[in-house]
Amino acid sequence: MKIVVLTGSSRKKGNSNYLAEQFIKGAKDSGHEVFAFDCAKQKFSPCLACDHCGINGDCAIKDDFTLILRPQIEQANMVVFASPIYYFGLSAQLKMAIDRFYALNSKMYSKKSALLVAMADTADATGSYAVDYYKALVGYLKWKDEGIIVAKGLWNAGAVVGTSYAEKSYSLGRNI
């Protein structure tokens, strides 16, 4: 299977990036092909709502999303989202990439997906908005959710290392 992993953390050694690394390791150990796209480091713009693409056409913006990520997503069997929870939702960097899905709407159906999020808080409500958004997105695109991991209580960068959350991320990737 071809898997695209979208990460949205500005911290290179952040907890959500570590969850993504563990997922990728597990997926590769199972023989899957994985392409990772760091939404916080790549150069791309938000959707301009110009409607040049007409929902399913070429995007007017020629940037890393269009030139690098879009072909990968079109060919992918699965898309995995990894993000820290910033102020009750997915990071802006990841959300900006998701908004650009508009230009390839019909090429997005029949995929699998997963969500990996890390947050400092331990309250379920803090991560619930990101989880609800993910579920709505997956429902709209008619994707099959393969798993959601919400890693809580991770105040410091690297706090997720050696936790059950890291093990679950690896297992999710390994068992896809």
ZAMARGU-4260 file (C-alpha; in steps of 0.2 Angstrom, whole numbers, plus 5000, padded with zeros to 4 digits):
<rodrens>
0) 5000/5000/5000 | 5006/5018/4997 | 5004/5029/5012 | 5005/5048/5013 | 5009/5055/5031
5) 5005/5073/5033 | 5014/5081/5049 | 5009/5098/5055 | 5021/5102/5070 | 5033/5116/5070
10) 5044/5107/5082 | 5055/5095/5073 | 5057/5084/5089 | 5039/5087/5094 | 5028/5073/5101
15) 5016/5072/5086 | 5031/5070/5074 | 5037/5056/5085 | 5020/5048/5084 | 5021/5050/5065
20) 5039/5042/5065 | 5033/5027/5074 | 5019/5025/5063 | 5030/5026/5047 | 5042/5014/5055
25) 5028/5001/5058 | 5021/5004/5040 | 5038/5001/5032 | 5042/4986/5043 | 5026/4979/5035
30) 5032/4983/5018 | 5021/4998/5014 | 5028/5013/5004 | 5027/5029/5014 | 5029/5047/5009
35) 5030/5060/5022 | 5026/5078/5019 | 5030/5091/5033 | 5017/5104/5032 | 5026/5115/5044
40) 5042/5115/5033 | 5036/5114/5015 | 5033/5130/5005 | 5014/5131/5001 | 5000/5143/5002
45) 4982/5142/5009 | 4968/5139/4997 | 4963/5156/4989 | 4945/5150/4985 | 4948/5157/4967
50) 4939/5141/4961 | 4951/5140/4946 | 4951/5121/4950 | 4933/5120/4949 | 4934/5107/4964
55) 4942/5094/4953 | 4955/5102/4942 | 4972/5110/4942 | 4976/5122/4956 | 4981/5140/4951
60) 4995/5140/4964 | 5011/5131/4959 | 5020/5127/4975 | 5025/5112/4986 | 5007/5106/4988
65) 5004/5106/4969 | 5021/5100/4963 | 5026/5088/4977 | 5011/5083/4988 | 4996/5082/4976
70) 5003/5068/4965 | 5007/5058/4980 | 4990/5060/4987 | 4982/5056/4971 | 4991/5039/4970
75) 4990/5035/4989 | 4979/5022/4996 | 4980/5030/5014 | 4982/5047/5021 | 4988/5049/5039
80) 4987/5065/5048 | 4999/5069/5063 | 4997/5085/5073 | 4999/5093/5089 | 4983/5100/5097
85) 4985/5119/5097 | 4971/5128/5105 | 4959/5114/5104 | 4962/5110/5085 | 4974/5103/5072
90) 4988/5114/5068 | 4986/5128/5056 | 5000/5121/5045 | 4991/5104/5043 | 4974/5112/5041
95) 4981/5123/5027 | 4986/5107/5018 | 4969/5099/5021 | 4960/5115/5014 | 4970/5112/4997
100) 4961/5095/4995 | 4947/5105/4987 | 4957/5105/4970 | 4957/5086/4970 | 4941/5082/4978
105) 4935/5067/4966 | 4952/5060/4966 | 4951/5058/4985 | 4938/5044/4987 | 4941/5026/4993
110) 4956/5029/5004 | 4960/5024/5021 | 4965/5036/5035 | 4972/5038/5052 | 4974/5052/5065
115) 4988/5054/5077 | 4987/5069/5089 | 4998/5074/5104 | 4993/5087/5117 | 4998/5093/5134
120) 4981/5093/5142 | 4973/5077/5149 | 4955/5082/5146 | 4946/5072/5133 | 4937/5088/5127
125) 4953/5097/5122 | 4956/5084/5108 | 4938/5081/5104 | 4937/5095/5092 | 4951/5089/5081
130) 4944/5071/5082 | 4927/5077/5077 | 4934/5087/5062 | 4944/5072/5057 | 4928/5061/5058
135) 4918/5073/5047 | 4932/5075/5034 | 4934/5056/5033 | 4915/5054/5032 | 4914/5067/5018
140) 4928/5059/5008 | 4921/5041/5011 | 4937/5036/5018 | 4939/5021/5030 | 4946/5026/5047
145) 4960/5014/5052 | 4963/5022/5069 | 4964/5037/5080 | 4977/5040/5093 | 4975/5054/5105
150) 4991/5056/5116 | 4988/5066/5131 | 4998/5074/5145 | 5013/5077/5134 | 5019/5094/5140
155) 5037/5094/5135 | 5045/5090/5118 | 5050/5071/5118 | 5038/5067/5132 | 5030/5054/5121
160) 5046/5043/5119 | 5044/5027/5127 | 5025/5028/5131 | 5011/5017/5126 | 5006/5030/5113
165) 5022/5028/5104 | 5019/5009/5104 | 5001/5011/5098 | 5007/5022/5083 | 5020/5009/5078
170) 5007/4995/5080 | 4994/5005/5069 | 5007/5007/5055 | 5013/4989/5057 | 4995/4982/5056
175) 4988/4992/5042
</rodrens>
